Structure formats: structure tokens, C-alpha cells
């Protein structure tokens, strides 16, 4: 079963760790000086927070964590039909983990990461910049406001 992934860039990692530990009722499953991750079953989410590579605090990217290579391949095939550019990142070493990934953006430039983690590594690894994923041409936004 797949799991929603959210990666948030933060200014104050310690305060953020306290907040999400209280919200989820558990300590991070990965807790480093520059990164923390909660793998929660209710709600089924993989939430990561870090102080790495972001120009400003906020949602860095969204994603779906696949439990195996077949689920990841299924996600890749689905995205191929979305007519958006994809970037494949096999054998990725990032966020203290080793795995295979696919990156894309939705039509509003929201960056999405599909991934299958195959193990852990001792360092943060190579920082992939989600903003390097090919994005569609900018669209004119409506002045109607929210909702």
C-alpha cells in the first residue's frame, strides 16, 4: 500500500520536531541534525522536514512512497499518461536513504516525487533540487481569489 509523502523546508528544526512529534504522538523514525522523518500509519504519511537546500520555508515537494518496485513502476506508467515531463532518478542516495525515484511537476508547478526506498545510508547524500524538474510554461492566474 502506498503512502503520501510531504517534505517541508523549515527554519527551526527543533521546534518543528516538537510540533510534529506532538501532532503524530510519536518521535521521528529518522532524527538527524539537519533532517527528521515520521513514518506514520494513521494517517498513512511519510513526513520529512529539513533545513537543506530550500530558499524559503514551506512545502518543498509532495510525493508517493511505493512499498515495492512494482508499485513504483505502476506510478511511473500512470504519470506517463499525464503529459508532464518526468525525471528518473534510479539508485538515488538522498535523505539518509537509498532508493529509486521519479520526479515530475503538476500543471501548477507543484513538484511530485514517486519513490521506493531500498535501504538507509549514513549521510544525507546527494541533494536533488526538485526545482530542476522540467516545468510547463507559466500560466496566467485568475484574479478571482481563493476558492
C-alpha positions in Angstrom: 0.0 0.0 0.0 1.3 3.4 -1.0 1.9 6.3 1.5 1.6 10.0 0.9 5.0 11.9 1.3 5.3 15.5 2.2 8.7 17.2 2.5 8.7 20.6 4.3 11.7 23.0 4.4 11.9 24.7 7.8 13.7 27.5 9.6 13.7 26.0 13.1 14.2 22.2 13.0 14.0 21.7 16.8 10.6 23.5 17.2 9.3 21.7 14.1 10.4 18.3 15.5 8.5 19.1 18.8 5.4 20.2 16.8 5.1 17.1 14.6 6.1 14.7 17.4 3.2 16.1 19.4 0.8 16.0 16.4 1.6 12.4 15.4 2.1 11.2 19.0 5.5 9.7 18.3 9.1 10.7 17.8 10.6 10.8 14.3 11.6 7.5 12.8 14.7 9.3 11.4 16.2 12.1 13.5 19.3 13.9 12.4 20.8 17.3 13.0 19.5 18.6 9.6 16.6 16.3 8.9 13.7 14.4 10.5 11.1 11.9 9.2 7.9 10.5 10.6 6.6 7.3 9.1 3.0 7.3 10.4 0.3 4.8 9.8 -2.7 6.9 11.0 -2.8 9.0 8.8 -0.7 7.0 6.4 2.0 9.6 5.7 5.8 9.9 5.3 6.5 13.5 6.5 10.1 14.8 6.2 11.4 18.1 7.4 14.8 19.6 6.8 16.9 22.7 6.7 18.7 21.7 3.5 18.6 23.3 0.1 15.5 25.4 0.3 15.4 29.1 -0.4 12.5 29.6 2.0 10.4 27.6 4.5 7.3 25.8 3.3 6.3 22.7 1.4 9.3 21.6 -0.6 7.6 18.8 -2.5 4.9 16.2 -2.3 5.2 12.5 -3.2 4.0 9.0 -3.0 6.1 6.3 -1.3 5.8 2.9 -3.0 6.3 -0.2 -0.9 8.0 -2.1 -3.8 9.4 -1.8 -7.3 6.1 -2.9 -8.9 4.1 -0.2 -7.2 6.8 2.4 -8.3 6.6 1.1 -11.9 2.8 1.4 -11.8 3.1 5.1 -10.6 5.6 5.7 -13.4 3.2 4.3 -16.0 0.3 6.3 -14.7 2.3 9.5 -14.8 3.4 8.8 -18.4 -0.2 9.4 -19.4 -0.3 12.8 -17.6 1.7 14.5 -20.4 4.1 16.1 -18.0 7.9 15.8 -18.1 9.4 13.2 -15.8 12.9 12.9 -14.4 14.0 9.3 -13.5 16.5 9.1 -10.6 17.5 5.4 -10.2 19.8 4.3 -7.4 19.3 7.7 -5.6 21.1 8.3 -2.3 19.3 11.1 -0.5 17.6 11.9 2.8 19.6 9.2 4.6 18.0 6.6 2.2 18.8 4.6 -0.9 16.2 4.0 -3.5 14.7 4.6 -6.9 12.7 7.8 -7.8 10.8 9.5 -10.4 10.1 13.3 -10.3 7.5 15.4 -12.1 5.5 18.6 -11.7 1.8 19.0 -11.9 0.3 21.7 -14.2 0.6 24.3 -11.4 4.3 23.6 -10.9 3.9 21.5 -7.7 6.8 19.1 -7.6 6.0 15.4 -7.0 8.4 12.6 -6.1 7.5 8.9 -6.6 9.9 6.7 -4.8 10.7 3.2 -3.4 13.2 3.1 -0.5 15.5 0.1 -0.5 17.7 0.9 2.5 19.3 3.5 4.6 22.6 5.4 4.3 24.7 7.1 6.9 24.8 10.6 5.3 22.1 12.9 3.8 23.5 12.0 0.4 23.3 14.0 -2.8 20.8 16.7 -2.6 18.5 16.6 -5.6 16.9 20.0 -6.4 13.2 19.5 -7.2 13.2 22.8 -9.0 15.3 21.3 -11.7 12.4 19.1 -12.9 11.1 20.4 -16.3 8.1 22.6 -15.7 5.4 23.7 -18.0 5.2 27.3 -19.3 3.8 29.7 -16.8 0.0 30.3 -17.0 -1.9 33.5 -16.3 -3.7 33.2 -13.0 -7.2 34.3 -12.4 -7.8 37.3 -10.2 -10.9 35.7 -8.6 -9.2 34.9 -5.4 -9.5 31.9 -3.1 -11.9 29.0 -3.6 
